[in-house]
Amino acid sequence: MGILPLVLMFGIMYFLLILPMQRQRKRTQEMLGSLKNGDIVQTSGGLVGSIVSLTDDVVVLRVKPDNVKLQVLRSAVSGVVNPEEK
């Protein structure tokens, strides 16, 4: 009887904390894997630019207004910006 509350607490923690984090990590990995040239992305530092070229680890972004090209790590990309949101 004494172990039942411990098992219930672990089950609740799993469904409330661990499972959502695993789903979020999977969605992020899928998003990073599906990046392609021309996508408009936002980095974790707040930069927004369009992808010019991709390698395994590095993404080259063109940032407006001066069309500056920046190299960032693929892991620094936090999301794809929808053109409809502008």
C-alpha positions as CSV (number, residue, x, y, z in Angstrom):
1,M,0.0,0.0,0.0
2,G,2.9,2.4,0.7
3,I,4.3,2.2,-2.8
4,L,1.0,3.0,-4.6
5,P,1.0,6.8,-4.0
6,L,4.6,6.9,-5.3
7,V,3.6,5.0,-8.5
8,L,0.6,7.3,-9.0
9,M,2.8,10.4,-8.6
10,F,5.3,9.1,-11.1
11,G,2.5,8.3,-13.5
12,I,1.1,11.8,-13.2
13,M,4.5,13.4,-13.6
14,Y,5.1,11.3,-16.7
15,F,1.8,12.4,-18.4
16,L,2.1,16.0,-17.4
17,L,5.8,16.7,-17.8
18,I,7.8,14.0,-19.7
19,L,5.4,13.1,-22.5
20,P,4.8,16.7,-23.6
21,M,8.5,17.5,-23.6
22,Q,9.1,14.4,-25.8
23,R,6.4,15.5,-28.3
24,Q,7.8,19.0,-28.5
25,R,11.4,17.7,-29.1
26,K,10.0,15.4,-31.8
27,R,8.2,18.3,-33.5
28,T,11.3,20.5,-33.4
29,Q,13.5,17.8,-34.9
30,E,10.9,17.3,-37.7
31,M,10.8,21.1,-38.4
32,L,14.6,21.3,-38.5
33,G,14.8,18.3,-40.8
34,S,12.2,19.8,-43.2
35,L,14.0,23.1,-43.7
36,K,14.6,24.1,-47.3
37,N,15.9,27.0,-49.4
38,G,13.5,30.0,-49.5
39,D,11.9,29.3,-46.1
40,I,11.6,32.3,-43.8
41,V,12.8,31.3,-40.3
42,Q,13.3,32.9,-36.9
43,T,16.3,32.1,-34.8
44,S,16.4,31.7,-31.1
45,G,18.2,35.1,-31.0
46,G,15.2,36.8,-32.7
47,L,16.7,37.2,-36.2
48,V,14.3,36.7,-39.1
49,G,15.6,35.8,-42.5
50,S,15.2,33.6,-45.5
51,I,17.3,30.5,-46.0
52,V,19.9,30.8,-48.8
53,S,21.7,27.5,-48.3
54,L,21.8,24.6,-46.0
55,T,24.4,22.1,-44.8
56,D,24.2,19.5,-42.1
57,D,24.9,21.9,-39.3
58,V,24.9,25.4,-40.8
59,V,22.1,27.5,-42.3
60,V,22.9,30.6,-44.2
61,L,20.2,33.3,-43.8
62,R,19.6,36.5,-45.9
63,V,18.5,39.2,-43.5
64,K,16.8,42.4,-44.7
65,P,17.1,45.4,-45.3
66,D,20.6,45.1,-46.6
67,N,20.5,41.5,-47.7
68,V,23.2,40.6,-45.3
69,K,24.1,36.9,-45.2
70,L,24.5,35.3,-41.8
71,Q,25.6,31.8,-40.9
72,V,23.8,30.2,-37.9
73,L,23.6,26.7,-36.6
74,R,20.7,24.7,-37.6
75,S,19.9,24.1,-33.9
76,A,19.5,27.9,-33.5
77,V,16.5,28.0,-35.8
78,S,13.4,28.2,-33.5
79,G,10.7,28.2,-36.1
80,V,9.4,28.7,-39.6
81,V,7.6,32.0,-40.0
82,N,4.4,31.8,-42.0
83,P,4.2,34.4,-44.8
84,E,0.5,34.9,-44.0
85,E,1.4,36.1,-40.5
86,K,3.0,39.2,-41.9
